[in-house]
Amino acid sequence: MTIHQTAKGTRYLTAPRVEVLAHTKRVRARDHLPIISPGAFAFSNDFIEEMGFGDSYVGDALDNPLPPGTELAKFAGQLCYLSLGEQRTKNAQAQQYIDHIKASGHGSVLEHVSATVLLWGVSRALTHELVRHRVGFGFSQVSQRYIAGRHLRFVETPAYQQSAELHNLFADWIDASAEQYQIRESVLLNTMGIGYDTATTEQRKAVRQEARRCLPNETEAPIVVTANVRSWRHFIEQRCSPFADAEICRCAYAVYQALSPLEPMLWSDYTPGPVRPDGLPTLTTPYRKV
Ligand SMILES: Cc1cc2nc3c(=O)[nH]c(=O)nc-3n(C[C@H](O)[C@H](O)[C@H](O)COP(=O)(O)OP(=O)(O)OC[C@H]3O[C@@H](n4cnc5c(N)ncnc54)[C@H](O)[C@@H]3O)c2cc1C
């Protein structure tokens, strides 16, 4: 990603970055199984065999492997009715099974599948909206009380990129914010009678927690986000929509692009919605908020 600079050297980014750090993976199958199979979850092998479903279940998993999260969701859903034997919906019809889960609103089985992403090139305005999603999410965000001024970067949203006048206002504002941050930092250090290099971590934290108050919504706010697929879907449905803020809409679409190839069946119901007046894509589904 290009890191831009204003004429005064203030750094800013113009697009969100999404990196998948972790997602549901299969665990090692028990040693006596022939291969590490998508269907042979270590936690379920003993149970499946005790119940007498071993041959049918493992055989199908070997013949028709599914992505691990999809296999897990299908197993969890089928466990509910002990549909683990010959008569169950086999992996070849997994898409049909997953679609039925979505259509009937049994979204809890999607909660077993999770993904962790790192977002950067996103603003504090975006993350303030992101952290409003309470259910099924975990967040870890760069602390403005710990970060030093030299790590400060800002984010320019699409509207500002498309207008020279708005872009100049943005550049002036982030220059002024970065400068103001530095001035406040020096005044605070002087007031506390300490030097930057000799200050303890606690003293620096005390300085930065006050200096940061001048930082705008446009300040970059990198964040690690973990959520299960049910929650990710709800986030994307709300934010990749004609009604959402442009920056978070673009970010939600990028999250969808990063996650959907990992478990295509869990996302296959999403189709392009109307393109927004600002040119951003949206997504729509017949199975909202499963
Ligand atoms: C276009 C748009 C505009 C917005 N504008 C504003 C605004 O102006 N001001 C503002 O404050 N917020 C605003 N929001 C944020 C919005 O109100 C929600 O806080 C946010 O979208 C998270 O949605 P959620 O509560 O459904 O998700 P989550 O918090 O992830 O919850 C998921 C689901 O769990 C259930 N749930 C969660 N908590 C509870 C609870 N306490 N009680 C009962 N059920 C619960 C609900 O069914 C909920 O949909 C806006 C959101 C959007 C998409």
The ligand as an SDF file (V2000), in Angstrom:
LIG
                    3D

 53 58  0  0  0  0  0  0  0  0999 V2000
  -26.0560    2.9660    8.7330 C   0  0  0  0  0  0  0  0  0  0  0  0
  -25.8700    2.9700   10.2090 C   0  0  0  0  0  0  0  0  0  0  0  0
  -26.0690    4.1250   10.9250 C   0  0  0  0  0  0  0  0  0  0  0  0
  -25.8890    4.1380   12.3160 C   0  0  0  0  0  0  0  0  0  0  0  0
  -26.0910    5.3050   13.0100 N   0  0  0  0  0  0  0  0  0  0  0  0
  -25.9190    5.3340   14.3410 C   0  0  0  0  0  0  0  0  0  0  0  0
  -26.1230    6.5250   15.1000 C   0  0  0  0  0  0  0  0  0  0  0  0
  -26.4510    7.5660   14.5550 O   0  0  0  0  0  0  0  0  0  0  0  0
  -25.9420    6.4910   16.4310 N   0  0  0  0  0  0  0  0  0  0  0  0
  -25.5840    5.3440   17.0760 C   0  0  0  0  0  0  0  0  0  0  0  0
  -25.4440    5.3600   18.2830 O   0  0  0  0  0  0  0  0  0  0  0  0
  -25.3820    4.1960   16.3990 N   0  0  0  0  0  0  0  0  0  0  0  0
  -25.5380    4.1570   15.0650 C   0  0  0  0  0  0  0  0  0  0  0  0
  -25.3300    2.9950   14.3820 N   0  0  0  0  0  0  0  0  0  0  0  0
  -24.8610    1.8050   15.1090 C   0  0  0  0  0  0  0  0  0  0  0  0
  -26.0270    0.8170   15.3530 C   0  0  0  0  0  0  0  0  0  0  0  0
  -27.0250    1.3890   16.1640 O   0  0  0  0  0  0  0  0  0  0  0  0
  -25.4920   -0.4530   16.0290 C   0  0  0  0  0  0  0  0  0  0  0  0
  -24.9780   -0.1320   17.3030 O   0  0  0  0  0  0  0  0  0  0  0  0
  -24.4030   -1.1320   15.2520 C   0  0  0  0  0  0  0  0  0  0  0  0
  -24.6950   -1.1200   13.8790 O   0  0  0  0  0  0  0  0  0  0  0  0
  -24.2410   -2.5630   15.7390 C   0  0  0  0  0  0  0  0  0  0  0  0
  -25.3760   -3.2800   15.3380 O   0  0  0  0  0  0  0  0  0  0  0  0
  -26.0400   -4.3850   16.2380 P   0  0  0  0  0  0  0  0  0  0  0  0
  -26.4350   -3.8280   17.5640 O   0  0  0  0  0  0  0  0  0  0  0  0
  -27.1250   -5.0390   15.4240 O   0  0  0  0  0  0  0  0  0  0  0  0
  -24.8100   -5.4170   16.3530 O   0  0  0  0  0  0  0  0  0  0  0  0
  -24.2470   -6.2000   17.6040 P   0  0  0  0  0  0  0  0  0  0  0  0
  -23.9320   -5.2750   18.7100 O   0  0  0  0  0  0  0  0  0  0  0  0
  -23.1100   -7.0260   17.1090 O   0  0  0  0  0  0  0  0  0  0  0  0
  -25.4250   -7.1160   18.0410 O   0  0  0  0  0  0  0  0  0  0  0  0
  -25.8640   -8.1830   17.1790 C   0  0  0  0  0  0  0  0  0  0  0  0
  -27.3220   -8.4740   17.5010 C   0  0  0  0  0  0  0  0  0  0  0  0
  -27.4370   -8.9660   18.8260 O   0  0  0  0  0  0  0  0  0  0  0  0
  -28.6290   -8.4760   19.4230 C   0  0  0  0  0  0  0  0  0  0  0  0
  -28.2680   -7.6210   20.5710 N   0  0  0  0  0  0  0  0  0  0  0  0
  -27.0470   -7.0800   20.8300 C   0  0  0  0  0  0  0  0  0  0  0  0
  -27.0800   -6.4200   21.9750 N   0  0  0  0  0  0  0  0  0  0  0  0
  -28.3380   -6.5050   22.4480 C   0  0  0  0  0  0  0  0  0  0  0  0
  -28.9940   -5.9940   23.6000 C   0  0  0  0  0  0  0  0  0  0  0  0
  -28.3540   -5.2520   24.4970 N   0  0  0  0  0  0  0  0  0  0  0  0
  -30.2680   -6.2780   23.7660 N   0  0  0  0  0  0  0  0  0  0  0  0
  -30.9560   -7.0390   22.8910 C   0  0  0  0  0  0  0  0  0  0  0  0
  -30.4010   -7.5360   21.7490 N   0  0  0  0  0  0  0  0  0  0  0  0
  -29.1060   -7.2750   21.5520 C   0  0  0  0  0  0  0  0  0  0  0  0
  -29.3550   -7.6600   18.3420 C   0  0  0  0  0  0  0  0  0  0  0  0
  -30.2360   -8.5220   17.6590 O   0  0  0  0  0  0  0  0  0  0  0  0
  -28.2300   -7.2450   17.4350 C   0  0  0  0  0  0  0  0  0  0  0  0
  -28.6240   -6.9560   16.1040 O   0  0  0  0  0  0  0  0  0  0  0  0
  -25.5100    2.9640   12.9980 C   0  0  0  0  0  0  0  0  0  0  0  0
  -25.3190    1.7850   12.2580 C   0  0  0  0  0  0  0  0  0  0  0  0
  -25.4800    1.7810   10.8930 C   0  0  0  0  0  0  0  0  0  0  0  0
  -25.2490    0.4990   10.1140 C   0  0  0  0  0  0  0  0  0  0  0  0
  1  2  1  0
  2  3  1  0
  2 52  2  0
  3  4  2  0
  4  5  1  0
  4 50  1  0
  5  6  2  0
  6  7  1  0
  6 13  1  0
  7  8  2  0
  7  9  1  0
  9 10  1  0
 10 11  2  0
 10 12  1  0
 12 13  2  0
 13 14  1  0
 14 15  1  0
 14 50  1  0
 15 16  1  0
 16 17  1  0
 16 18  1  0
 18 19  1  0
 18 20  1  0
 20 21  1  0
 20 22  1  0
 22 23  1  0
 23 24  1  0
 24 25  2  0
 24 26  1  0
 24 27  1  0
 27 28  1  0
 28 29  2  0
 28 30  1  0
 28 31  1  0
 31 32  1  0
 32 33  1  0
 33 34  1  0
 33 48  1  0
 34 35  1  0
 35 36  1  0
 35 46  1  0
 36 37  1  0
 36 45  1  0
 37 38  2  0
 38 39  1  0
 39 40  1  0
 39 45  2  0
 40 41  1  0
 40 42  2  0
 42 43  1  0
 43 44  2  0
 44 45  1  0
 46 47  1  0
 46 48  1  0
 48 49  1  0
 50 51  2  0
 51 52  1  0
 52 53  1  0
M  END
$$$$
